[in-house]
Amino acid sequence: MNTQKITFLDCTLRDGGYYNDWDFDTDLISRYLEAMAAAGVDVVEMGLRTLKNQGFKGACAYTTDEFLASLHIPESLSVGVMVNASELVGARSLEDRLQQLFPCCADDSPVSVVRIACHIHEFDEAVEVSGWLKSRGYRVGFNLMQVADRAQGEIETIAKKASLYPIDVLYFADSMGSMAPEQTARIISWLRRHWRGELGIHTHDNLRMALQNTLAALGEGATWVDSTVTGMGRGPGNAKTEELAIEIAQLRQQQVSLVPLMRILRSDFRPMQERYGWGTNPFYYLAGKYGIHPTYIQEMLGDSRYDEEDILAAIEHLRVEGGKKFSIHTLDAAKHFYGDVQSGSWNPASLLRNTEVLLLGTGPGVRRHKWALENYIRENNPVVIALNTQAAISSELISLRVACHPVRLLADCHAHTLLPQPLITPWAMLPEDVKLALDGKDVLDFGLSVEPGVFEFSEASCTLPTSLVVAYALAIAASGQASRVLMAGFDGYGADDPRNREMKELLDLYQRTPGARELVSVTPTRYELTSQSIYGMS
């Protein structure tokens, strides 16, 4: 290994910006730059260059020459930016776009390094920009994404094509965090069959192998490596600068100071990590193992509607169906599966007309007031509908179960097959893997579509503003013309939990909708509902 050729790049402000909209305080940026210089970093990738302007984003989303000129950048640091190839491919006026992104030549700009983040299918077109950038004096890198599962022939073809263009460094990214050092070495050997220039690697930490893969790449002849402070980056994050700096210094036999880096780690980046929650965990580990895009995990962890079972079920679903490219429509199962209005085959009025419904939620109020609820059921004989697999009261007192979210159904399929009650669900619209898992279950098919801001009730179907099971259950009561709905176990959440607001809006919309049933909470609740005590109703 020629340690003199190693280029150590930190991309914290670019990759970490996905959490805070690239809105880093200028004082932090100044301290960060001093820390990078002291730690032996060669290039700081200060952010993105983009022409998109939708919603507020901070200075590091654009990283203009004017912004960079306002900073004090230590002389030992070169400045880089990244451009997404998706903004360049398919453009009718490619040169105009490049001119807007890079109005100055490198000699007149604080930027000297430009990396193009590029999927394999974009490379043939995107590689053309390398000549334009080189002619203006920039060092050019291409960052190939999602190469871990590509065939040898595809990778060699890319390397052969790259060798025809003035590219300074050919990077490959372990986008899914699924690689091991052996695979890292294998990909480098394939690239080396045709590419004789410098190689670089960008690693993700799903399997806690980011640093090991980076060092393995160096051992195989890669000369560009990158990292972020605390691994700050989408989902499981990246190799950690504070660790890689130690390894690079040792390889170079170089004296560095980590004190400034440790200070900003304690004062700024650790608090940010606690707030935004990047870093690996078992969910990211599974995503890396199965080649699932980490943004799926990031989105679910940031959404209070998904609990542990939901996330594991979604991972299993994506493992089977494929999740290498993130799509919010795939994750939002309600919109994905319930987009079109379809009628079911079961009319709930056949069972619920003029009958009192007792709806069992999943809050602790059901278990805490179990005795009174069971006593009321035995004396008054309401139709008892349990959400999902709620089992806090005696099974023989539950009439029906209701479930509608495919992700939750994936998590609960086995439990539902063991429970004796019929299951109300939009059967005709469920994905085949869910149907197969529920084979043999007594199912009542009540149709469902999702349209924001809408509650509508029909004989055998409904339209809801959300796929939440409580909305589906309330629609069933309305379509079934129940006399009223008693609600138990709808305790609510802490005062600052966004689920309280979501539930309030949902209940308000329901109660304003023609045909809605009267709602009465019979156990403690934080929601704005008519409330009575189950203890005074027997």
Secondary structure as UniProt FT lines:
FT   HELIX           3..5
FT   STRAND          7..10
FT   HELIX           12..15
FT   HELIX           17..20
FT   TURN            21..22
FT   HELIX           26..38
FT   TURN            39..40
FT   STRAND          43..48
FT   HELIX           59..61
FT   HELIX           65..69
FT   TURN            75..76
FT   STRAND          78..84
FT   HELIX           85..87
FT   TURN            88..90
FT   TURN            92..93
FT   HELIX           94..101
FT   HELIX           106..108
FT   STRAND          111..119
FT   HELIX           120..122
FT   HELIX           123..126
FT   TURN            127..128
FT   HELIX           129..135
FT   TURN            136..137
FT   STRAND          139..145
FT   TURN            148..149
FT   HELIX           152..162
FT   TURN            163..164
FT   STRAND          169..173
FT   TURN            175..176
FT   HELIX           181..191
FT   TURN            192..194
FT   STRAND          198..202
FT   TURN            206..207
FT   HELIX           210..219
FT   TURN            220..221
FT   STRAND          224..228
FT   HELIX           229..231
FT   TURN            235..236
FT   HELIX           241..252
FT   HELIX           259..264
FT   HELIX           265..269
FT   HELIX           270..276
FT   HELIX           282..290
FT   HELIX           294..301
FT   TURN            304..305
FT   HELIX           308..321
FT   HELIX           328..331
FT   HELIX           333..337
FT   HELIX           349..352
FT   TURN            353..354
FT   STRAND          356..360
FT   HELIX           365..368
FT   HELIX           370..380
FT   STRAND          383..387
FT   TURN            388..389
FT   HELIX           395..397
FT   STRAND          400..402
FT   HELIX           406..418
FT   STRAND          423..425
FT   HELIX           427..429
FT   HELIX           432..437
FT   TURN            438..440
FT   STRAND          443..445
FT   STRAND          447..450
FT   TURN            452..453
FT   STRAND          456..457
FT   STRAND          461..464
FT   HELIX           469..479
FT   TURN            480..481
FT   STRAND          484..488
FT   TURN            495..496
FT   HELIX           498..512
FT   TURN            514..515
FT   STRAND          519..521
FT   STRAND          530..531
FT   HELIX           534..536
//
